[in-house]
Amino acid sequence: MVDDRGMLAASEQREKNLIQCGVGAGVPDGMNKSVCKSGEGGMEMDDNLLWVYEQRCKMAVASLQKNGFDAVYCKRREDACRNIIDEARKARTIGFGGSMTVRELQLEPELEQLGVELLQHNKPGLSSEEKLSIRRRQLTCDLFLTGSNAVTLNGQLVNVDGVGNRVGAMMFGPKQVIVVMGRNKIVEDVHAAIKRIKAVAAPANARRLNLKLPCAVTGQCSECQSPERICRATVILDKKPSQANIRVLIINDDLGY
């Protein structure tokens, strides 16, 4: 008889391998039958599936450009990092919207070497008043770095905020905004974007922030009325706001929530 625990462990490992290959993360219907191959660093994505993702990334980039955004396709994370660092050299103050995608790029050490002031409201040890002050300064910083909860193939940026500082700074204030996201954030339309945010981004962020929310326990949105609710402001950028300078970097990799 096969040990149930062994079967469970094997199933969990298969799921982990699929996630490492990007399968199931923002994958459109019909794309889950991919082939993964082993490499020295673990599982690697099949070249054909990687090509499909590249086409989706480029389609989103082209749509964003039509909508007035300065959109760039990045084949690797390093390409996005180089783009951000080059822009950071022109800045004196850099604001962070609290993006997991930006955090995963591990830009801080190199940005600190530039001698610029980093405005981060999530630093440990800050009081509520200090966090609020930093959020306000981010609205007028030289460079604002953030992610996006989703981007549609029609070139719309879709975000849901709790405080509003992130979506506020994206639309107006900073001299330059760079929105960076992975291929897993690409969806078909606004409906799919909201569905993704409620099902993936919000529960993951609620859990990360140790909030006492139903979704942090169940992993599902229940449209709660909690005072700690983080889904409060839904903003859809159909076009680039007229007075904003927004560059969107889409990376052919899975990043953030």
N, C-alpha and C positions, 0 to 999 in steps of 0.2 A: 504493500500500500504506500502511495506517495504521501509524504508529510505535507500537511496543509500549509505549514509555515514555510516550507521550501518552495511550494507553488506560489505563495504570496510574494516571497522574496524575488523569485524569478520574474513574476509579473511586474513588480515594482522596478526591477532593473530594465526590463524591456521598455517600460514607460519612460524611464530616465533617458534611455538611449534615443528614443523618439524625440524627446524634448531637446536633447543636445543637437539633434539633427535639424531642429526647427519645425518638425512635423507637428501640426496641431496648433501652432502659434500664429494666428492670423492667416491660416492657410485657407484659400477658397475651396469650395466643393470640388471634389474630384482630384485633389492634389495630395491626399493622404497616402496614396499607394506609392510612396517613394522608396528609393533604395539607399541605404546607408552603408558606408564602408569604414573599416577600421583604419585608424592612422596612429602615429606615434603618440599624439596627444589625446587619443580616445576616438569617438565616433566623428566622422566627417560627413558633410552633406554630399549626396550624389550630384555630380556636375550638371545633370539635366535639370534637377530641381533648383539648383542654384541659379541656373540660367533663367528659369521661369520667374523666380523671385526678382532677378535683375530687371526683367521686362516690366514687372509690376511697379518696382521702384521708379523706373524711368517714366512709366506712364503717369504716376502720381506727380513726379517732378515736372513733366511737360504741362500737366493741368494746372499746377501751382503757378508756373510761369505765365500761363494764359490769364490767370487771375491776379497778376501783378506782383507776385512774390519773386524774390531773388532765390530761386530754388536750385539746389546742386545735388547731383547723385554722387554718393561716396561708395566706392567699391569696398573699402575697408574702414575700420575704426580710425586707423592712423590718418587716413585722408581727411576725416572730419576734424580730428585733433589739430592737424596742421592748419586747416582753414580757420579754426577758432583762435589758435595762438597767433596767427598772422594778424587777425583783427584786434586781438588783445594788445598788441604792441602799440596801437594807436590810442589806447584808453588809459585813463587815470583811475577810474572806478568801475568795478565789474560786479554786477548784481547776479545772484543765483536764485532761481525760482523754486528750488527745492526738488529738482528733477532727479529721479533715479538714473535716468539715461546719462545725464551729464556727470553724475557721480561715478558711474561705471567707466567713463572715459578717463578717469583719474588725472584730471587736468591741473588740480590745485598746486602740486609741487612746482610745475613749470611756470604757472601763472604767478606764484609767489616770487620766483626768481626775477620776474619782470619788474618787481617793485611797485605793482599796482595795488590799490586798496580793494580787498575782496569783501563784498557785502553779503554775508550769509546769516540769515535769521535762524538757521537750525543748529548753530554752534552750541555745544553743551555748556550749561551754566548761565545762559542768558535769562534775564527776567522777562516777564511778559511785556513790560514797558520797553526794554531794550530791543526785543524782537519786533515790536510795532514800529519803533524808530528806524530800524534797519529796513523794514519793508517799505516805509515811506521814502527812504533815500534811494531805494532800488528804482523807484518810479522816475527818477531823474539822473540815473547813472549813465556813464558813457557806453557801456556794453552790458546787455542783459542776456544771460544764458538760461535757457529753459527747454523743457521737452514739450510734447503735445500728447494728449491722451489718445488722439486718433487723427488720421488724415484720410480723406476719401479719395477714390480714384478720379473724382471730378475736381480735386484740388481745394477742398475745404478743410480748414483746421477746426477740430471739435474738441472742446475742453470743458470740464466740470470742476469748479473750484469751491473751496469752503470759505476761505477768507476773501479772495478776490484780488490779492496783490499780483498773482501770477498772470491772470488773464488781463488785468488792468495794465500791467507793464508791457504785455505783448502788443496791446493796441495803441498805446500812446505814452510818451514820456522819454524813455531812453533814446539816446542818439542812434544806437544800433541794437537790434534784437537778433539773436541767433536761436532758432528753434531746431533742435536736433532730435532725431527719432530713428528707431530701427524699423526694419521691414514688417515686424510683427504689429506695428500700429496702423498698417494700411488696411482699409476696409472698403466695401463697395459703395456705401452711401451713408448719409447722416443717421438713418435708423440703425444701421449696423454699428455705427460709431457709438451711439448712446448705449446700445445693448452691450457692446464690448466694455465700455467704461463701468457700467453697473455690474457686469459679471466678473470682470477681471481687475481692472485698475483700482476701483473703489475698495473692494474687500482687501486687496493686497496692501494698499496704503493704510487702511484702517488698522490692519494687523501690525504693520510696520511701526505705526505711531502709537501703538498700545492704547487705542481708543476703545471705550466701552460702547461698542456698536454691535447690533445684531449681525451685520455682515462680517465682522471680525471673528465671529463665532461659527456662523453657518457657511460663510463663503458665498452667500447669496444676498442680493438686495431685497429688502422688505419695505422700501419706501418709508423708513423709520421717521419718527418725529423727535429723535434724540437731540438734546442741546449740543452734543458733540458731532452731529451729522456733518459730513464733509462734502456732500452733494448739495450745494446751495445756489451756485451760479453757473448756468449752462451758457457757454458762448460759442457761437459758430461764426468763424471768419470766412464768409463766402468769397470775399475779395480782400486784397491788402488795404487796410485803412489808409486814407489819402495822405496823412501826415506821418506815417510810420515807415521806418526802414527795417524790413523783416527779411532775413535770410533763412531759408529752410534747408537743412542738411538731412538727406535721407540715406541711411546706411544699409547696405545689404547684409545685415546681421540682426540678431534678436537682442534688443536692449530695453531695459526698464519694464514697467508694468503696462 
